Amino acid sequence: MNPKDKSTILVTCSPGLVNYLRTEVELLGYAVTAAGTVDVELEGDMYDAMRLNLYLRTAYSVLYLLRSFPCDTPDELYRKVRQMAWEELIDPAEYVSVVTRVDTPTIDNTMFAAVRVKDGIVDRILKQTGSRPNSGKERDNVVVQLYWRGKTCKVYLNTSGRKISDRSYRKTMTDAPMRESLAAALIMATGYDGTQPLVCPMCGSGTLPIEAALMATRRVPALLRSNFSFMHTKWFDEPAWQAMRAEALKQSKKRGGKTEFTPAPIIATDIDSWAIEAAKRNAQTAGVEHLIQFAVCDFAETAIPEGQGIILLNPEYGMRMGDVKQLEETYARIGDFFKQKCAGCTGYIFTGNLDLAKKVGLRTSRRLVFFNGGIECRLLKYELYAGTRKHREC
Ligand SMILES: C[S@@+](CC[C@H](N)C(=O)[O-])C[C@H]1O[C@@H](n2cnc3c(N)ncnc32)[C@H](O)[C@@H]1O
């Protein structure tokens, strides 16, 4: 095992985001060799894995394949894991956690597979070094991930540890915040690039406008994050990581510097003053507060700037919060708001309730499927031509 060895890198994401993830990976210059519903594969070494952790906006985890082998039983799994040279990767003073995804008739207890992998790792390190690493559920240190499908086991180093969709800027939460990776994908789906105004009424904790500001200024998303699983391995090349971060900072400054590129107005409003306070704090942590104009108001009072802007709303949809009857009225008012105040813009509603969406009363020009916390949702697009539109949805 060597960090400069090319191996398969599996990048995972949540359902509905794989096409956005694929585009991001390809834009970083990697060829995608295979894609599933929640992951893409490419070839690369540990330095590529580090770079992917730094730059990807829509991913969950970056997994580097250590070994793949045929396997029939938990004992065989233990033996084969124990044959791997873990002492070259993990210091006995470290802490290891094992994550498993098991889909094989051989075993129905995923916990047992995790225990067998953990035993194989610590027993090997104990034999080679005389001491054993601690292990448990915390994902802040070395994370090893097993996929056991049918008769094949794949053992990965999960180089991310905690999901990289957690960018570390959301210090203050409101009800029902969306994941940063989902917000980034929604912004990508609108075609936003920072040159057109973006308006996010109902912004909650600010995830959508913050992700938009990060993207508009090409800020590398993981620069705020200080901990990744790869840092806890013996392979960690700190000077190379610092050089990568410095390069990423330079890139962020090139477009994000206040004088060199200022995005068109980004406006974020919410009726809840606590949500706006939270959004401001989060934007400040993310370093984009100066790029977003915040206001407390009913969505319909949000000022719409001149130009062909994007209006993106994420109203409550009555499954986890909000009263359905009242929400019907809110969705109907969103339709009025689009017609009366947003002519010439493109409107988007992200919702998990299509019955409520019908109350908007405008024809959608596109409907994209996403998932939020396990709920199937749609990003609905509305072309808000200047002049009254007569189409009503039935
Ligand atoms: C589903 S949450 C948005 C979550 C947000 N995307 C995030 O990541 O935090 C819906 C938001 O709409 C706001 N809201 C509800 N009714 C509103 C209204 N009439 N005008 C403005 N905001 C409203 C709520 O205060 C809440 O923050």
The ligand as an SDF file (V2000), in Angstrom:
LIG
                    3D

 27 29  0  0  0  0  0  0  0  0999 V2000
  -38.1170   24.9470    4.6850 C   0  0  0  0  0  0  0  0  0  0  0  0
  -37.5830   26.3990    5.4760 S   0  0  0  0  0  0  0  0  0  0  0  0
  -36.2130   26.9090    4.4620 C   0  0  0  0  0  0  0  0  0  0  0  0
  -34.9560   26.1880    4.8330 C   0  0  0  0  0  0  0  0  0  0  0  0
  -33.7200   26.7250    4.1370 C   0  0  0  0  0  0  0  0  0  0  0  0
  -33.6430   26.2720    2.7680 N   0  0  0  0  0  0  0  0  0  0  0  0
  -32.4800   26.3280    4.9150 C   0  0  0  0  0  0  0  0  0  0  0  0
  -31.6050   25.6330    4.3540 O   0  0  0  0  0  0  0  0  0  0  0  0
  -32.3610   26.6730    6.0990 O   0  0  0  0  0  0  0  0  0  0  0  0
  -38.8110   27.5530    5.0630 C   0  0  0  0  0  0  0  0  0  0  0  0
  -38.5840   28.9730    5.5680 C   0  0  0  0  0  0  0  0  0  0  0  0
  -39.6570   29.7940    5.0950 O   0  0  0  0  0  0  0  0  0  0  0  0
  -39.9040   30.7940    6.0500 C   0  0  0  0  0  0  0  0  0  0  0  0
  -41.2630   31.3470    5.8110 N   0  0  0  0  0  0  0  0  0  0  0  0
  -42.4530   30.7650    6.0490 C   0  0  0  0  0  0  0  0  0  0  0  0
  -43.4740   31.5830    5.6710 N   0  0  0  0  0  0  0  0  0  0  0  0
  -42.9110   32.6990    5.1620 C   0  0  0  0  0  0  0  0  0  0  0  0
  -43.4260   33.8990    4.6030 C   0  0  0  0  0  0  0  0  0  0  0  0
  -44.7280   34.0950    4.4960 N   0  0  0  0  0  0  0  0  0  0  0  0
  -42.5500   34.8160    4.1710 N   0  0  0  0  0  0  0  0  0  0  0  0
  -41.2200   34.6340    4.2960 C   0  0  0  0  0  0  0  0  0  0  0  0
  -40.6550   33.5160    4.8380 N   0  0  0  0  0  0  0  0  0  0  0  0
  -41.4990   32.5640    5.2630 C   0  0  0  0  0  0  0  0  0  0  0  0
  -39.7480   30.1060    7.3830 C   0  0  0  0  0  0  0  0  0  0  0  0
  -39.4660   31.0360    8.4110 O   0  0  0  0  0  0  0  0  0  0  0  0
  -38.5790   29.1310    7.0810 C   0  0  0  0  0  0  0  0  0  0  0  0
  -37.3500   29.7210    7.4780 O   0  0  0  0  0  0  0  0  0  0  0  0
  1  2  1  0
  2  3  1  0
  2 10  1  0
  3  4  1  0
  4  5  1  0
  5  6  1  0
  5  7  1  0
  7  8  2  0
  7  9  1  0
 10 11  1  0
 11 12  1  0
 11 26  1  0
 12 13  1  0
 13 14  1  0
 13 24  1  0
 14 15  1  0
 14 23  1  0
 15 16  2  0
 16 17  1  0
 17 18  1  0
 17 23  2  0
 18 19  1  0
 18 20  2  0
 20 21  1  0
 21 22  2  0
 22 23  1  0
 24 25  1  0
 24 26  1  0
 26 27  1  0
M  CHG  2   2   1   9  -1
M  END
$$$$
